Amino acid sequence: MKYIAFLRGINVGKNNIIPMKDLRNLFSVMGFKNIKTYLRSGNVIFESNEKDMNNISSKISENIENSSGFWIDCILMSQKDFIFFN
């Protein structure tokens, strides 16, 4: 299934900087596929066989904290919920 993750508060000003290349690599390490980022926005489109959106969201936030040292809230939507991407 295709998802979009909205990562709140990254790459805003000089705080919580995560290069998009690093973010794509982190999503890849987590097992997600077809990962795309949008500029430095912190928005990530990806695919996963996982169906539990709470589990996916927690996994993303926890992995970002473990790799970057700061907590980021992740708002996750499925393709069914977000009709503007395909």
C-alpha positions in Angstrom: 0.0 0.0 0.0 1.2 3.5 -0.7 1.5 6.0 2.2 2.5 9.6 2.7 4.3 10.7 5.9 4.2 14.3 7.0 7.1 14.8 9.4 6.4 17.8 11.6 9.1 20.3 12.3 12.1 19.0 10.3 14.3 21.3 8.2 12.6 24.4 9.6 15.1 27.1 10.2 18.3 25.7 11.7 16.6 23.1 13.9 16.0 19.4 13.4 17.9 19.2 10.1 17.7 15.9 8.2 19.0 15.8 4.6 16.5 14.2 2.3 19.1 11.7 1.1 19.5 10.6 4.7 15.8 10.5 5.2 15.3 8.3 2.1 18.1 6.0 3.3 16.4 5.7 6.8 13.1 4.8 5.2 14.9 2.2 3.1 16.5 0.7 6.1 13.1 0.4 7.7 12.0 -1.8 4.8 9.9 0.7 2.9 9.9 0.7 -0.9 9.6 3.3 -3.7 10.5 6.2 -1.4 10.2 9.7 -2.7 10.7 13.0 -0.8 9.6 16.4 -1.7 12.3 19.1 -1.6 13.3 19.7 2.1 9.7 19.5 3.3 9.8 16.3 5.3 7.0 14.8 3.3 7.8 11.3 2.2 5.8 9.0 -0.1 6.5 5.3 0.2 5.1 1.8 -0.1 4.8 -0.8 2.6 3.1 -4.1 3.1 2.4 -3.1 6.7 -1.3 -2.2 7.3 -1.2 -0.9 10.8 -0.7 2.8 10.4 -0.1 3.5 14.1 2.7 1.0 14.0 4.2 2.6 10.9 4.0 6.1 12.3 5.6 5.0 15.6 8.3 3.1 13.7 9.2 6.2 11.7 9.3 8.6 14.7 11.3 6.1 16.8 13.9 5.5 14.0 14.3 9.2 13.4 14.9 9.8 17.1 17.4 6.9 17.2 19.3 8.2 14.1 19.0 12.0 14.7 18.6 12.4 18.4 15.4 14.3 18.3 11.7 13.3 18.2 9.6 14.1 15.2 5.8 13.6 15.1 4.7 11.7 12.0 1.3 12.2 10.5 0.6 9.3 8.2 -2.1 8.9 5.5 -2.8 6.1 3.2 -3.3 6.6 -0.5 -7.0 6.0 0.1 -7.1 8.9 2.5 -5.1 11.2 0.5 -6.4 11.3 -3.0 -4.0 13.8 -4.6 -1.1 11.4 -5.1 -0.8 8.2 -7.1 
